[in-house]
Amino acid sequence: MYDSWLRLGFDTVRLGLEAQTVVALRLAKLSLGGAAAQAEAQRMVTEKLEAAAEAAMTLATGGTAERVVRDYRRKVRANARRLSRG
């Protein structure tokens, strides 16, 4: 029982740390301005709305908090990879 709570806690902390990396990379990109910054800002808003809807659907259909965090982490890591490439 405590195993799942502990794992969820660690995964949530990792999500927070990974998200901070994405925030820093996005701020750097947005600070440059131009069309790429505009596209990134638009993408960011769209992604957040989609992720929130997906999380709500996961929970509404009987999914777990662990699943929601795992899905968010996957998306955050993908963003970090994409943004760190340039």
C-alpha positions as CSV (number, residue, x, y, z in Angstrom):
1,M,0.0,0.0,0.0
2,Y,2.7,2.5,0.9
3,D,4.7,1.4,-2.1
4,S,2.3,3.0,-4.5
5,W,2.0,6.2,-2.5
6,L,5.8,6.5,-2.3
7,R,6.2,5.8,-6.0
8,L,3.6,8.4,-6.8
9,G,5.3,10.9,-4.6
10,F,8.7,10.3,-6.3
11,D,7.2,10.4,-9.7
12,T,5.4,13.7,-8.9
13,V,8.7,15.2,-7.7
14,R,10.4,14.1,-10.9
15,L,7.6,15.6,-12.9
16,G,8.1,18.9,-11.1
17,L,11.8,18.9,-11.8
18,E,11.4,17.9,-15.4
19,A,8.7,20.6,-15.9
20,Q,11.1,23.2,-14.6
21,T,13.6,22.3,-17.3
22,V,10.9,22.7,-19.9
23,V,9.9,26.1,-18.4
24,A,13.5,27.3,-18.6
25,L,13.9,26.1,-22.2
26,R,10.6,27.7,-23.3
27,L,11.5,31.0,-21.6
28,A,14.7,31.0,-23.5
29,K,12.9,30.4,-26.8
30,L,10.2,32.9,-26.1
31,S,12.8,35.6,-25.2
32,L,14.1,35.4,-28.7
33,G,10.8,36.6,-30.1
34,G,9.8,36.1,-33.7
35,A,7.6,33.5,-35.4
36,A,9.2,30.6,-33.6
37,A,8.4,32.2,-30.2
38,Q,4.8,32.8,-31.3
39,A,4.4,29.2,-32.5
40,E,5.9,28.0,-29.2
41,A,3.5,30.1,-27.1
42,Q,0.6,28.8,-29.1
43,R,1.8,25.3,-28.8
44,M,2.2,25.6,-25.1
45,V,-1.4,26.8,-24.5
46,T,-2.8,24.1,-26.8
47,E,-0.7,21.4,-25.1
48,K,-1.9,22.4,-21.6
49,L,-5.5,22.3,-22.6
50,E,-5.2,18.9,-24.3
51,A,-3.2,17.5,-21.3
52,A,-5.8,18.7,-18.8
53,A,-8.7,17.2,-20.9
54,E,-6.7,13.9,-21.2
55,A,-6.1,13.8,-17.5
56,A,-9.7,14.4,-16.7
57,M,-10.8,11.7,-19.1
58,T,-8.3,9.2,-17.6
59,L,-9.7,9.8,-14.2
60,A,-13.3,9.8,-15.3
61,T,-12.8,6.4,-16.9
62,G,-11.3,4.9,-13.8
63,G,-7.7,5.7,-14.4
64,T,-5.3,6.4,-11.5
65,A,-3.3,9.3,-10.4
66,E,-0.2,7.3,-11.2
67,R,-1.3,7.0,-14.8
68,V,-2.0,10.7,-15.0
69,V,1.5,11.6,-13.7
70,R,3.1,9.0,-16.0
71,D,1.4,10.5,-19.0
72,Y,2.4,14.0,-18.0
73,R,6.0,13.0,-17.5
74,R,6.1,11.4,-21.0
75,K,4.8,14.6,-22.5
76,V,7.2,16.8,-20.5
77,R,10.2,14.7,-21.4
78,A,9.2,14.9,-25.1
79,N,9.0,18.7,-24.8
80,A,12.4,18.8,-23.1
81,R,14.0,16.7,-25.9
82,R,12.3,18.9,-28.6
83,L,13.3,22.2,-27.0
84,S,16.9,21.2,-26.2
85,R,17.5,20.4,-29.9
86,G,17.0,24.0,-30.8
